[in-house]
Amino acid sequence: MSRLVRWSDIRHQDRALGLIRRALSGGRVPHALLFHGPEGVGKEMAALALAGALLCSRRERGGGAEEALFGEAPPAEIEACGECPPCHCLAAGTHPDFQLVERKLARVHPDAAVRRTKALFLGVDVIRHFVIDATGRRPALSSSRVFVLRDAERMNEEAQNALLKTLEEPPGRAHLILLSSSAERLLPTVRSRCQGIEFGLLPRAFIENELVGPAGLKSEPAAALAALAGGSLGAARRWASAGVAGEVEPIADVLVGVGRSGVEAAAKALLERAEELAPRLHGRDLADESDGVSEGDGDEGADEGGGRSGKSSSASVPTDELRVGVRLVLMICAAVLRDALIVREQADSALLLVAPAARQSAAIAAGMGGGLDEGIRGIAQAEAMLDRNVAPQLCVERFLLTLQGVPLR
């Protein structure tokens, strides 16, 4: 974290922020909070802003919490001052009383066996060492300690059960803030011990403006990504950095030609797009990893523009990353088919995608007829199959069969 997060940095979440700020101004911030809602809408920023307010020494000395019991405190009294030593440490990422808890902490765990794990989940060893044991230590700089658990739904059942007592009665002045975009995957016993605060989707126009302005995209790709993101600015920004806008047309081309190429070849082409997208979505490029990847020994190759310089296999991409890439490819397919359905029905709804993808949707509408409805339902089934750990190729092939009119069973 390179700077303090201000409440004004978080947009279009008035209800959630109102609840948090009222709790701060009244001095009644719960020890366990669950910020839940779609990915990329400001949950983590809100957690960091709250952490700053809780750890700021000047805000506490000012007495804002006690003086605001009958009304909301002025903004200066419910957010970090930015000038005291705790604020400087938090902005520099060195505050000893703040811990961002995530799966990759397994790499720095004191137990070598834990460091060797692939950390597909937020495991009990990480939770015990970095949260449960740490809450029992006295604060070193501020008057309280703050723990932010990113992707809390990735905790396995053992880790969630181990955390229950700490959530119910954290020792000392410890605050735990769980962040989740799939809160239903948390155990009911975990959810019941947290004060839940829901975050909503962001307006598409706001996301598009953020992509055109700060991100520097042109208007057409920004509009397409904003539509695909479905209210998640975080996803749209990540996709912009990964060059996802440039993948829409090639993926639409595959759908246009599936009748000529056949299901197997089309599925292979879509999986290749997913394999290329997966590392870029995680901030890396397969071509830069000549020493191999953790879950495969396949040859990888991509030129500087993101294209392939050689045949690649999904074995060269970690399984969890590949599934993220496949989900995004399926999302783009759904947008193309949705636009094709609008064109076919001559509906009044606006198209999600812009030219030339819109022209490809028109070509699909002209040549596919009844398969569109089944194809859209097939994407939902393919996503459900991914959740059940079915092989990505089988998921994509099943979707393409429905696109050709093969009914779902």
Secondary structure, DSSP 8 states (H G I E B T S, - for coil): --S---GGGS-S-HHHHHHHHHHHHTT---SEEEEESSTTSSHHHHHHHHHHHHH-HHHHHTTHHHHTTTS---GGGSS--S-SHHHHHHHHT--TTEEEE-GGGGGG-SSHHHHTS--SSB-HHHHIIIIIHHHTS--SSSSSEEEEETTGGGB-HHHHHHHHHHHHS-SSSEEEEEEES-GGGS-HHHHHTSEEEE-----HHHHHHHHHTTT---HHHHHHHHHHHTT-HHHHHHHHHTTGGGGHHHHHHHHHTHHHH-HHHHHHHHHHHHHHHHHHHTT--GGG-TT-BTTB-------TTS--SS---GGGS-HHHHHHHHHHHHHHHHHHHHHHHHHHHT-SS--SS-TTHHHHHHHHHHHHTTHHHHHHHHHHHHHHHHHTT--HHHHHHHHHHHHTT----
